[in-house]
Amino acid sequence: MNRYACKACRKRFGVDHRTKQEPLWVRHLDGVSFRSLGNEEGVSGAGAFKRVLCEMDLLPDNSRLTLDYCNRWSGILNVDGKHVAVKGYERKIPFLYCLDFLKHDIPVGVLAPSENGEAFLKLFRLLKTVGYPLQVVICDDTSALKPALFHYFPKARVQLCHTHYLENIRQAIRFRTEDTHRHFFYSLVKHVFEQPQTQEERDRGFRHVWDTHVKNDLFLQAIVLDVERRQKELFCYQTIPRCPKTNNIIESFNSHLQGRLKTIKGFQTFHSADRWLNAWMLRRRTKPFTDCEAPFTHLNGKTSLSQTTKKDTSVPSLYL
């Protein structure tokens, strides 16, 4: 603190030029340990832990924040999640959430006891409640997702993630341990998934793959026929401007989440996990981007929440 003397009244005063530190819950979500937080605040690690929990309890619900303050969405939605260790559950339980592809914002997320139809119904019910204008969902090939999606958004479309779909084919043909079907795989990717821009071009690609690699192999025939059968879901992105064909964006969010969950190792209760994940979503939505690459460099220095907030509306600060 710097001391000054007023020339008018000759009294002395102090000015603290230090910037106000962010709340403990923010620094905890950014990776600072409870022990380090305690040292900074002059309390024990347990004391810092209790303060973080108290601050998280005061945070708004993420979905409620979306409902009250956000309406500028693209309608292009990535859906994925991570499994979380919670005491009392035999296996890790799913945290499912949505990411607006063009805005990189998280409208809703849910923690569920198991990854089944009820979990996805809850997710899409929340999405419907907050008024999200859903056009297309980019997702993995999860059987429970589509019935729940179409229950609340019957006109929505599905784009299957190419990364995961092709990885399933790699595993089926034992791509990494055997070279028997490698030429088939490369040909399928090139002539069906990458080069064609129209249905006519893709049909020619199918014929090429079939005549060159598949004609007398029932196993490979089944793979190609599945791709043909699911063309609408695999190549939907070509009919919707700026729609991606992979879940790579949300996977980068998953990597960050996984890094934080690894240090925590698990939660004592369902409520404590739900509270922490709500705080994580809020932190991701209010932390400025710094390393977005093309075509999203315009987001650097901005928060995702600022991109979806209603015009002429200010969101109350979460960092009091």
Backbone torsions as a table, in degrees:
resi	resn	phi	psi	omega
1	MET	NA	131.8	178.6
2	ASN	-93.3	141.6	-179.9
3	ARG	-104.1	139.9	-179.9
4	TYR	-133.5	160.4	175.8
5	ALA	-118.9	128.7	179.1
6	CYS	-79.7	123.6	-178.8
7	LYS	-70.2	-23.9	-177.8
8	ALA	-78.4	-51.5	-176.4
9	CYS	-106.0	-6.0	177.3
10	ARG	64.1	16.2	175.2
11	LYS	-88.7	154.4	179.5
12	ARG	-101.6	147.7	179.6
13	PHE	-148.7	162.8	-178.7
14	GLY	-117.5	146.1	176.2
15	VAL	-125.9	122.9	178.5
16	ASP	-92.4	108.9	-177.0
17	HIS	-87.7	-0.2	-179.6
18	ARG	-71.4	138.4	178.1
19	THR	-73.4	145.5	179.9
20	LYS	-67.2	131.4	-179.3
21	GLN	-71.5	151.1	177.5
22	GLU	-69.0	156.4	177.8
23	PRO	-57.2	159.0	-177.2
24	LEU	-62.4	-35.6	-177.4
25	TRP	-63.7	-34.0	179.3
26	VAL	-68.3	-47.2	-179.3
27	ARG	-66.2	-34.8	175.3
28	HIS	-63.8	-45.5	178.8
29	LEU	-64.4	-26.2	178.7
30	ASP	-83.8	0.1	171.7
31	GLY	108.8	5.0	178.8
32	VAL	-79.1	131.6	-177.2
33	SER	-71.3	158.4	178.4
34	PHE	-62.9	-34.8	178.6
35	ARG	-64.2	-44.2	179.0
36	SER	-65.8	-39.8	177.3
37	LEU	-62.8	-40.9	178.1
38	GLY	-62.8	-41.5	178.3
39	ASN	-63.0	-39.1	179.6
40	GLU	-66.5	-35.4	-174.5
41	GLU	-97.4	-2.6	-180.0
42	GLY	74.7	29.3	177.3
43	VAL	-130.6	174.3	178.1
44	SER	-76.4	167.8	175.9
45	GLY	-60.6	-38.7	178.1
46	ALA	-64.9	-37.2	178.2
47	GLY	-65.6	-39.9	177.9
48	ALA	-65.2	-39.4	177.7
49	PHE	-58.9	-45.5	180.0
50	LYS	-64.6	-38.5	179.4
51	ARG	-67.1	-38.2	177.6
52	VAL	-61.9	-43.8	179.5
53	LEU	-63.1	-41.9	178.9
54	CYS	-62.4	-41.8	179.3
55	GLU	-66.3	-40.0	179.0
56	MET	-65.2	-34.8	178.8
57	ASP	-63.6	-25.7	-178.3
58	LEU	-87.2	-8.3	-178.2
59	LEU	-72.8	148.5	176.1
60	PRO	-71.2	156.8	173.5
61	ASP	-68.3	134.9	-175.9
62	ASN	-58.1	-44.0	-179.2
63	SER	-65.8	-36.5	178.1
64	ARG	-66.0	-39.2	176.7
65	LEU	-59.5	-44.1	178.0
66	THR	-61.0	-46.9	-178.2
67	LEU	-60.8	-42.8	-173.7
68	ASP	-79.8	-29.6	-168.2
69	TYR	-126.1	-7.6	-171.3
70	CYS	-121.4	137.0	174.2
71	ASN	-153.0	5.4	-178.7
72	ARG	-102.2	83.9	-176.0
73	TRP	-115.5	159.4	179.3
74	SER	-89.6	-23.5	-176.2
75	GLY	84.3	-3.6	178.1
76	ILE	-101.1	112.9	-164.6
77	LEU	-124.1	124.3	170.4
78	ASN	-88.8	136.7	178.4
79	VAL	-127.6	128.5	179.1
80	ASP	-163.4	-164.7	179.2
81	GLY	179.0	-177.4	178.0
82	LYS	-134.8	154.8	176.3
83	HIS	-95.6	138.4	-170.8
84	VAL	-121.6	136.9	178.1
85	ALA	-82.4	122.2	179.2
86	VAL	-131.4	130.8	-178.6
87	LYS	-59.9	136.0	179.5
88	GLY	99.8	-11.2	178.1
89	TYR	-109.6	131.6	-177.2
90	GLU	-59.4	-40.8	179.3
91	ARG	-121.2	166.3	174.8
92	LYS	-62.8	145.4	-177.2
93	ILE	-108.9	154.7	-171.8
94	PRO	-84.2	137.5	166.3
95	PHE	-107.6	112.1	-178.5
96	LEU	-104.9	136.7	178.2
97	TYR	-149.2	165.8	-176.6
98	CYS	-116.7	147.9	178.2
99	LEU	-133.1	118.9	175.3
100	ASP	-67.2	120.4	-171.0
101	PHE	-61.8	-47.3	-175.0
102	LEU	-78.0	-27.6	-177.8
103	LYS	-100.0	-14.7	-177.7
104	HIS	60.3	27.6	-178.4
105	ASP	-105.9	156.5	-175.0
106	ILE	-109.5	96.9	-177.9
107	PRO	-68.4	-44.1	-178.0
108	VAL	-147.3	160.8	174.0
109	GLY	-159.0	149.8	-179.8
110	VAL	-138.2	144.0	170.0
111	LEU	-101.3	131.6	-175.4
112	ALA	-131.0	151.7	179.8
113	PRO	-62.7	-27.8	178.4
114	SER	-157.3	157.3	-178.4
115	GLU	-86.9	86.9	-179.3
116	ASN	-137.2	-171.3	-178.6
117	GLY	-59.1	-36.9	-179.5
118	GLU	-62.9	-38.4	-180.0
119	ALA	-63.8	-45.8	-179.9
120	PHE	-71.3	-33.0	174.8
121	LEU	-61.0	-42.3	178.6
122	LYS	-64.1	-41.1	-179.5
123	LEU	-62.0	-50.1	-176.6
124	PHE	-75.5	-25.4	172.9
125	ARG	-64.6	-43.2	175.9
126	LEU	-60.9	-43.2	-179.4
127	LEU	-61.7	-39.7	177.5
128	LYS	-66.8	-40.0	-178.0
129	THR	-63.7	-38.4	-178.7
130	VAL	-81.4	-1.1	175.6
131	GLY	78.9	30.7	-179.1
132	TYR	-71.8	129.6	-177.2
133	PRO	-85.3	70.9	-171.0
134	LEU	-68.2	127.7	173.1
135	GLN	-105.6	-50.2	-173.5
136	VAL	-147.4	144.5	176.8
137	VAL	-112.8	125.9	173.9
138	ILE	-98.2	122.5	-170.4
139	CYS	-154.5	170.4	172.0
140	ASP	-79.5	170.6	-178.0
141	ASP	-83.4	75.5	-178.7
142	THR	-105.7	121.5	-171.8
143	SER	-63.6	-32.9	-176.2
144	ALA	-77.4	-14.6	-173.7
145	LEU	-73.5	-49.2	-170.7
146	LYS	-64.1	-43.6	177.2
147	PRO	-59.0	-39.6	178.8
148	ALA	-67.7	-41.9	178.8
149	LEU	-59.2	-51.3	-175.1
150	PHE	-72.4	-18.6	175.5
151	HIS	-64.7	-40.5	-177.4
152	TYR	-101.6	-25.1	-179.9
153	PHE	-131.6	73.6	-174.2
154	PRO	-61.9	-21.2	-178.8
155	LYS	-97.6	1.3	-179.5
156	ALA	-69.4	157.3	178.0
157	ARG	-116.5	161.5	-176.9
158	VAL	-121.2	133.4	171.4
159	GLN	-119.0	112.3	178.1
160	LEU	-72.9	138.8	180.0
161	CYS	-66.8	121.0	-179.5
162	HIS	-64.6	-35.8	-178.6
163	THR	-58.0	-48.0	-177.5
164	HIS	-75.5	-37.9	-179.4
165	TYR	-63.8	-45.5	179.9
166	LEU	-69.1	-31.7	176.8
167	GLU	-64.9	-37.0	176.9
168	ASN	-63.1	-37.7	177.1
169	ILE	-67.2	-42.2	178.0
170	ARG	-55.7	-45.4	-178.9
171	GLN	-65.9	-38.4	-178.8
172	ALA	-64.2	-37.0	-178.2
173	ILE	-95.6	5.7	180.0
174	ARG	54.7	49.3	-173.5
175	PHE	-57.5	-37.8	-173.5
176	ARG	-84.1	-12.9	-178.9
177	THR	-117.1	-18.4	179.8
178	GLU	-132.2	148.1	-179.5
179	ASP	-105.7	9.0	-175.8
180	THR	-56.0	-44.0	-172.5
181	HIS	-114.0	20.4	-177.5
182	ARG	-66.9	-40.7	179.0
183	HIS	-63.2	-37.3	175.8
184	PHE	-60.6	-46.7	-177.1
185	PHE	-62.8	-47.6	179.6
186	TYR	-60.7	-38.4	179.9
187	SER	-67.8	-42.1	178.9
188	LEU	-61.6	-45.3	179.9
189	VAL	-63.2	-46.4	-176.6
190	LYS	-67.9	-50.7	-169.1
191	HIS	-87.9	-16.3	-178.8
192	VAL	-115.4	-43.0	-173.7
193	PHE	-92.0	-34.8	-170.8
194	GLU	-101.9	-50.7	-172.5
195	GLN	-75.8	-45.2	-173.5
196	PRO	-63.2	137.2	174.6
197	GLN	-115.3	-11.9	179.1
198	THR	-131.2	165.7	179.1
199	GLN	-64.6	-37.3	179.2
200	GLU	-62.0	-43.8	178.4
201	GLU	-64.9	-37.9	-179.4
202	ARG	-69.3	-38.2	177.3
203	ASP	-60.5	-40.2	176.8
204	ARG	-65.1	-37.0	178.0
205	GLY	-64.1	-41.8	176.9
206	PHE	-60.2	-44.7	-179.2
207	ARG	-62.8	-39.6	179.6
208	HIS	-63.2	-47.6	-179.3
209	VAL	-63.1	-42.5	-178.2
210	TRP	-64.2	-48.1	-176.9
211	ASP	-69.7	-32.1	-174.5
212	THR	-85.6	-36.8	-169.8
213	HIS	-125.9	-21.3	-162.7
214	VAL	-110.3	-24.6	-163.8
215	LYS	-42.4	-43.6	-174.5
216	ASN	-112.9	19.2	-177.3
217	ASP	-120.7	105.7	-176.6
218	LEU	-62.7	-35.2	-180.0
219	PHE	-63.6	-48.2	179.7
220	LEU	-71.3	-31.1	176.0
221	GLN	-59.4	-41.9	-179.3
222	ALA	-62.2	-38.5	179.3
223	ILE	-65.9	-47.4	-178.7
224	VAL	-65.3	-40.4	179.5
225	LEU	-64.1	-34.7	177.5
226	ASP	-66.7	-40.5	176.8
227	VAL	-62.2	-44.3	178.8
228	GLU	-61.3	-42.8	-177.9
229	ARG	-64.9	-29.8	-173.3
230	ARG	-108.3	25.8	-177.0
231	GLN	-57.8	-40.2	-178.0
232	LYS	-60.5	-36.1	-179.5
233	GLU	-84.3	-26.8	-177.9
234	LEU	-84.8	-27.8	-174.9
235	PHE	-124.5	23.9	176.1
236	CYS	-59.4	-33.7	-175.8
237	TYR	-58.4	-25.5	-178.6
238	GLN	-73.8	-12.1	-178.7
239	THR	-107.0	-2.6	-179.4
240	ILE	-124.1	115.5	-178.6
241	PRO	-54.5	131.5	175.1
242	ARG	69.3	10.2	176.9
243	CYS	-76.2	131.5	178.1
244	PRO	-82.3	165.5	177.5
245	LYS	-109.1	5.2	178.3
246	THR	-137.2	168.7	175.7
247	ASN	-99.1	25.5	-173.6
248	ASN	-59.3	-36.0	-178.5
249	ILE	-62.4	-51.5	-177.8
250	ILE	-70.8	-25.7	175.6
251	GLU	-64.2	-33.6	177.2
252	SER	-67.6	-35.9	174.5
253	PHE	-66.0	-39.9	178.4
254	ASN	-61.2	-37.9	179.5
255	SER	-63.3	-42.4	177.3
256	HIS	-63.1	-45.5	179.6
257	LEU	-62.0	-42.1	179.8
258	GLN	-61.8	-39.0	178.3
259	GLY	-61.7	-39.5	178.8
260	ARG	-72.9	-41.1	-179.3
261	LEU	-64.9	-31.6	-179.2
262	LYS	-63.4	-36.2	179.8
263	THR	-75.5	-26.7	-179.2
264	ILE	-82.7	-35.2	176.6
265	LYS	76.0	-27.9	179.8
266	GLY	166.7	168.9	-179.0
267	PHE	-119.4	150.7	-177.4
268	GLN	-76.9	-32.4	-178.0
269	THR	-140.6	164.2	175.0
270	PHE	-61.0	-42.1	-179.0
271	HIS	-62.0	-43.0	-178.4
272	SER	-65.8	-36.3	176.9
273	ALA	-67.0	-44.3	-179.2
274	ASP	-62.6	-41.2	179.2
275	ARG	-64.2	-44.0	-178.6
276	TRP	-66.6	-43.3	-179.0
277	LEU	-66.8	-34.6	175.0
278	ASN	-62.4	-43.7	177.8
279	ALA	-63.8	-39.1	179.1
280	TRP	-60.9	-44.1	178.9
281	MET	-62.0	-44.0	-179.6
282	LEU	-63.6	-39.2	178.8
283	ARG	-65.6	-43.2	178.6
284	ARG	-62.7	-34.6	-177.7
285	ARG	-76.2	-22.4	-174.6
286	THR	-113.2	6.3	177.5
287	LYS	-98.9	124.7	-178.3
288	PRO	-61.0	141.1	175.3
289	PHE	-73.2	147.6	-180.0
290	THR	-129.7	-19.5	-172.9
291	ASP	-133.0	32.2	176.5
292	CYS	-70.8	135.1	179.1
293	GLU	-102.2	169.1	179.8
294	ALA	-54.2	137.6	8.9
295	PRO	-95.8	25.8	-174.4
296	PHE	-115.3	22.4	-179.4
297	THR	-63.0	-23.3	179.7
298	HIS	-66.4	-14.8	179.4
299	LEU	-83.7	-16.4	-178.3
300	ASN	-60.9	133.4	-177.7
301	GLY	87.0	-5.2	-179.6
302	LYS	-116.0	162.4	174.1
303	THR	-99.8	153.3	178.9
304	SER	-66.3	-34.3	-179.8
305	LEU	-63.0	-35.2	179.7
306	SER	-66.6	-22.4	-178.8
307	GLN	-82.2	-16.9	-177.4
308	THR	-114.9	-8.6	-179.2
309	THR	-63.9	140.9	177.8
310	LYS	-55.4	144.0	179.1
311	LYS	-62.3	143.0	-180.0
312	ASP	61.6	29.5	178.2
313	THR	-127.2	138.1	177.8
314	SER	-113.0	129.4	178.1
315	VAL	-83.3	131.5	177.3
316	PRO	-57.1	142.9	-178.9
317	SER	-63.4	137.6	176.4
318	LEU	-96.8	1.4	-172.2
319	TYR	-111.1	31.5	179.4
320	LEU	-71.8	NA	NA
